[in-house]
Amino acid sequence: MLQVKQNPKYALVVPTSMGVRITPAAGQPVAASDTFFMQATSAETNVASVASYLGLPVHVLTTFVKDSPIAAFIKQNLRARGMTFEGAEVEQGGPWGYRHQFNIADSGYGSRGPRVTNDRAGEVGRTLNIKDFDLERLFGTEGVGILHLSGLIGALSPETSKFCLELARAAKKYGTLISFDLNYRASFWAGREKELHDIFSEIASVSDILIGNEEDFQLCLGVKGPEAGGKDIAAKIDGFKGMIMEVKKQYPNASVFATTLRQVVNANEHLWGAIMLAGDEWHVVEPRPIHVLDRIGGGDGFVGGLLYAILKGWESEKWIQFGWATGALATTMLTDYGQPADEEQVWSIWGGNARVKR
């Protein structure tokens, strides 16, 4: 089973492209709003927030637009979340040069589903380069418990694909555990299908933890599985188990495989579940109703809780339970990442205890 490196400087390291997310107040549509909530965001720091808010050392590898007020906003936010960071400062290059991405989100309400628009032209994160980081210092001297990679960064540009691949190779060399959340995005893969399939397959081949939603394993790695979505996700659990067994056969280096399960009742009520294979032991959380303020980030919250539980050295049954609960927590917050007050709060969510604590 998994062996986390002892006494690393960083429990968790995440490479990412930071941006900002703007969301209308009170669940209103974007076009009908003139007031927006702005936050610093990325899928990978969404994952890392569970560990950082619960007191583990988290480090972010990224890149910034030099002298940008948005970059300053992002840096301040990462500090407030208890994260350290490093990355190149890239000259903007004029008004048509580099910038941090904007994510424009309508959270939806009731029967009106969420809509998300990504404005990523000139995104500085697409320049992430392995030459800007000292991998021997990071993995060899300082030490890292888990390197968490996301398919969003892996597919962002040819440069970031190479960046993630080189990070995975270095982490493997120094005995750091590798977590890979496949995070398929069709628009990122367009015209690069063969190239990205090969890169994702190599990263998956050295990973210790492989994570996806219902269709990521199928679309990224070409493994057959059940149709995603639908009205009775619980009825497909055996099909997803079969899919995971096929992934395990193709990628035997990994010892943990997990996928979330989501059935949407309406924008504010979902059935939320998960499946995990740890070694040869299955753990299943049957889909249960959760209340949703904003669904974006729930999957990242699940991954964050799963990795936190692994880093803490808990028995595997608790990994999926804690991940399920931190995913549910994230959907109750205006930010697209969970901000757990303590472990007790998370376990109360798992136990269905929403009573007031005084």
Secondary structure as UniProt FT lines:
FT   STRAND          10..15
FT   STRAND          19..24
FT   HELIX           25..27
FT   HELIX           30..32
FT   STRAND          36..41
FT   HELIX           43..53
FT   TURN            54..55
FT   STRAND          58..65
FT   TURN            66..67
FT   HELIX           69..80
FT   TURN            81..82
FT   STRAND          83..90
FT   TURN            95..96
FT   STRAND          101..106
FT   TURN            110..111
FT   STRAND          115..119
FT   TURN            121..122
FT   HELIX           124..127
FT   HELIX           130..132
FT   HELIX           136..142
FT   STRAND          144..150
FT   HELIX           151..154
FT   TURN            155..156
FT   HELIX           158..173
FT   TURN            174..175
FT   STRAND          177..181
FT   HELIX           186..189
FT   TURN            190..191
FT   HELIX           193..206
FT   STRAND          209..212
FT   TURN            214..215
FT   HELIX           216..221
FT   HELIX           233..236
FT   HELIX           237..250
FT   TURN            252..253
FT   STRAND          256..266
FT   TURN            267..268
FT   STRAND          269..278
FT   TURN            279..280
FT   STRAND          281..291
FT   TURN            296..297
FT   HELIX           298..311
FT   TURN            312..313
FT   HELIX           316..330
FT   TURN            331..332
FT   HELIX           343..351
//
